[in-house]
């Protein structure tokens, strides 16, 4: 895989460099609530611009239906990128149309432009190779060189991720190089004990990674909504908590295999419950109660791990050599249910281990809860991509960057 440093050494001055970034940031209207993914691509964009390249930044945002939708415009992300670069960033109001063509043509050496949301064109995500290829051809006409730096999208076989690199000289940006280097530390020559903390809503989202990590990890901690399927599998009442009953056979198999392999599987011993889901907009007090994990009332749902589980999980993380954490422990967006996620984050901060926060909601939680990002070994920009890499899957966007 060619690196951006090798590309810069060859010279990019005057060349149009297409940077596939991941600017898929959360928005409240037009206000960006977490700019972590934009900040992550700044080193690559700045290095190219400083070297005289004419930088064309492209990304998706959200899931528009293959047509323009103002709610998913990249305009706020383009403006924020300009602020972080300390330079004007031009914005094209389409992907491969008149505005994109004119905007790119108007770039001088060292200038940067962002084109509109790639998913406004159905060709970006099409499962039809020809349709995807046609869109990739039109994107290729905007550039001379391709740099892949959108780690959060490398597990997608999309036109700008998979097809476009085949049409242009290509290299990996700084972010992708960093992410891949970190993931190798989680799969090759791992410092032990290797502890994995998994949360989030659904067991089904983590099936592949649990299956793979049973061969790698020494200890697996389970929290979040997915914990209730594990508790139900053990025969406990879970009330109206999130539950995937169809996954109970898989969960029972994991628990059996973990025991056979000597992998410690740790489940909540107490949880915070309520009969009502909290109001995440007003953040009105929720008044939860704490109950043992095997005593959840039939008409209530678990919304966070309890105080004893927080202590237990902190102790299970304290002696780790390597930690991978993906998924919050509860509804962290509400202050009454944020303590479980906060406790796990704090345990990672306190640990001497190599700690990796696996993107998605976990990365957002770290920032929202006020932790210093530098206190962690690495905070990934791609939750889904990280999980698929750890499952041992081939990621299309990485494969496309291989020479």
N, C-alpha and C positions, 0 to 999 in steps of 0.2 A: 504494500500500500504506500503510494507516494505521499510524502508529507508536504505541508504548506511551506516549510522551510526550504525544502528542495525546489519547490515551485518558485519561491522568492529568489533563490540563488540563480535560477535560470533567467529571471527578469520578467516583470509583468507590466512595466511602464507602458502606458498607451493601450494595453489590452483590456478588453471587456471581460471581466471575471464574474461569472454567475455563482453566487453563494447561496446554496440551499440551506437556509437557517430554520430554526424552529422558534417562531414568534407567536406561538399559540398560547397567548397569555389570557388569564381570566379578566373579564371586563364587567364592570357595573355600568351599563349604558356605554358611554365612551371613556370611562375612567378605568385605567389599568389598576387592578388590585394587587398584583404581584408581578414585578418586572424581571424576575430572576432569569427567565429564558432569554430575554433581550440582552441583559448584561452578560450572559454567558457567551454570546456570539461577538461581542465588541472586540476582543483581542484579535480575532481573525479579520474582521472587517477593517479595523484600524491598521493592521499590518499591511494589508493589501493596498489600502488608500495611501498610506505613507510611502509605499513603494511605487506610487504613480499609476496604479490600476484604476480602471473605470468600473466601479463595483456595483453589480446588480444583485440586490438582495431579494430573495423570494421565500415565501412560506405559506402554510395554510393557517387558518384560524377557525376553530369550531367545525361544525358539520353542515355547511350550507348544501343545498340540494343540486349542485352542479350548475348553479346560475347565480348572478349577482344578488346579494342580500345585504343591505346597509348595516344590519345588526352585526355582521361578521367582517366588516371592513378592516383592513390592516392600517388604515390611516392613523389611529392612535399609537400603534406600535411603531410606525415610521417616525412619528413626531418624537416619541420617547428615545428611539435610537439616535436621532439627531442630537437630543439633549445629552445623551451619554457620550457621544463622539465629540461634542462641542463643535459641531459643524452642520451646515444646512444639508438636509437629506431630501432629494426630490422624490415625489410620489406619483406613480402612474395609476390612473383610475381603472385600468383593465390589466389583463395578464399578458396577452400577445397581440392586442389590437393597436389602434392608432396611437393611443396615449402611451403605451409601453414602448412602442417603436420610437416615437418622438422623444420621450424622456431619456431613453438610453442613448439615442443619437446626440442628445444635447449635453451629455456628460463630458467634462474635461478630465484630464489626468488627475487622479487623486480624489475625484468626486464620487458620491454614493447616491444610489437611487433604490427605492423599494417599489416593487410592482404589486398590484392588488392580489388579494387572496387567490391562491392557485386553485382552490376548490370551487371557485366561481366558474370554472370550466370543467365540464363533465369528463373530459379526457384525462384529467389528473388522476382520478380514482377508478377509472373504468377497468373492468375485468377483461375487456376485449383488447388484446395486444395491439391490434391495428389502430384502434381509436386512441389508445394511450400513446402509441408511437407517433401518430400524427401531431398530437399536442406536444410531445417531446421535440419533434422536428421544429415546430414553431418557436419553442423556448430556445432551442439551440441557435436559432437565427439571431438571437439577442446577444450572443456571447462568443468568445473565443476560447475560454477556459472554464472548467467547472470545479468548484470547491464544495465538497460535502461537509456541512457542519451542523446539520439539523438532527442531532442524535435522537431526539424524541420521535422522529419519523422513520428511522432506518429499518424498522420492522415492517414497514408498509411497502408493497410492490406498486408504487405509484410512479407516474411519469417523471416527475422532477427528482425522484429519489433513486429509481431503478433504471429507467430507460434513458434519461438525459446523459448520465455519465458515459454511456457507451458511444455517444455522438460527439464528445468533446474530450480533449486532454483533461485529465482529472487528478485531483489530490484531496487528501483529508485535511480538514481544518483543525485548529488547535483543540476545539471542544471535543470532537470525535476522537482525536488521538488520546486525549486525557481520559475520556469515558472508557474507551477500550482498554487502556492501560490499567485502570482501576478494576474493571471487570475481570481482567486476567488475574489480578491479585485475589479475587474471590473464587477462582476456579483452578489456579495453578499455584503450587507451593504456598498453601494457605497457613498463616500463623494460627495455632490452636491454643485453647478451644475456639472453635468456629461456631458462633451463636447467630441464629437467624430469628428475627422478630417480625411476624407477619400479622397485619391487621386488615382493615378495610371491610367492605360490606359482604362480599360474596366469596365462598369457598371456591366456586367454579372459576373465578378469576385467577386463582393461585394453584389450581390442581397440578399443572405441569411443573411448576417450580417446586412445589412440595415433593412431588414424585422424584424429581432430580436431586433435590437437596437431601433427601433421605440417604443418598449415597455419599454425601459430602459433609454435612453438618454434624456437629456433636450435640447440639441442643437447639430445639425449635420452640419459640414462644408464640402462642396464638392469642390474639385479641380482636377487638372490633366486632362488627356484625357477624363475621365468619365464625367466631368462637361458639355461637349458639348452636350451630350445626354439629360441632364437636361435642358440646354438652348434651345435646339431644341424642347423639349416637351412643353416649354413655348411659342413656336411660333417664336423664334428668328432665324435669319440666322446664320449658323455656318461655312459657306464656305467649305473648304476642311479639316476641323478639324476631328479628330477621332470621329466617330459617330456609335452607334449601334441602328439603327432605329427600329429594332424588339423589343428593350427594352423600347421604349417610353410608351407603355401602362402601364408597371410595374412602371416606373418612375412617371407617372401621378398619379397612385394609391398611391405611397409613399408620394407624395406632398399633396394629399388629406387627407390621414390618419394622416400625421404629423400635419396638420392644425386642424384636429378634436381632436387630443390628446394634442395639445398645445406644440408640439415639434417644436422648431425653426429650420427651414431648411435654411441654408445660402449658396447662390451661388455667383460666381464671379460677380463683377460689372464692372471690366475692365480686359483686357487680352493683352498679348504680341502676336503679329501675324507676320507671314512672308509667302511669297509665296514659300519658300524653307525650307526643313528640314535641320537643322544645321549639319555640318561635325563634328562628334564626335571624329574622329581620330586626325585631325589637329587642332581642336578647333578654326578654322579661324573665325574672327568676323562675326556675323550673321546679324547685323543691323536691329533688329526687330522694329516694331512700336507699340505703345500702342493705343488701341481703346476701346470704351465702349463694354461691353459684349453683348449688343444687336445691335452692329454695325460692326460685323466682315465682311470684304469684301468677296465676293463670291469666289474669286480666292486665298484666303489666309487661313492659319490654325492657330489656337490658340496653343501656345507652352508653356505658363506659365501664372500664374495669374499676374495681373497688380499691380502697386503701391498702388492704392486706395483699392484694394482687400486685399493686404498685411496688410495695416493698419486696415481694417475692421476685418480681421481674428484675428489679434493680440489683438484687443479689445474684441473680442468674446471669446478669450482664457484667458484673464487677470483675470477674476473673478472665474475661474473654481475651483472646488474642486478635480475633477478627469478628466484626459484627456487621451484618447486613440487615437493614430495617426497611420494610416496605408496608405501608398502610397504617393509618391512625388506630388508636386503641378504642376510640369512641367518637361521639359527635363533637369533635374538638372546636367546631365553629361557635359553639355555645359555651360560655365560661363555666357553667355548672357541670359540663361533661368534658372539660379539656384537661383535667388533672392526670388522667391515665396516659394520654399522649405526651403531656408535659413531663411526666415521670420517666418515660422511656427515653425521651430526648435528653433529659438531664443525666440519665444513667450513661448515655453514650458520651456526653460531654465529660463526665467524670472518669470515664474508662481510659486506660492507657492503650486500649486496642486500636487497630486500624478500623475506623468506623465509616460505613457507607450508608447514606440515606438514599433510598432507591426511588427518587423522583415522585411525580404525581402529588397526591394529597399529603404525603409525608413531608416532602420538600416545602409545600405551601404551609404546612403546620409549623415547621421549624421557624419560618419567617414570621408568620402571624403571631406565634406565641413569644416572639421577641428574642430568640436565641441568636447568638453570634455565629454566622455561617462558618467562620474560620475555626470554630471549636470542634468541627467535625472533620474527619479525614477527607470526605468527599460528599457533595450533595449532587446527585444525578439530575439531569434535566429530562430524563425519559423513563418513566415508571414502567410502561409496557415494554419498551425496548430492553430495559435492564432485565426484566423478568424472563423475556424470551431468550435472551443471551444465556441467562443462568439455567434455562431449561435445556440448553445445548442446541437450540435451533440455529439454522443459518439465517442471518438477517439480510434481506435483499439489498438494503442500502449500503451495507458494509461489503457485501460480495461484489457490488457494482464498482466499488472503489479499488478493488484488488487489480493489480496489473496482470 
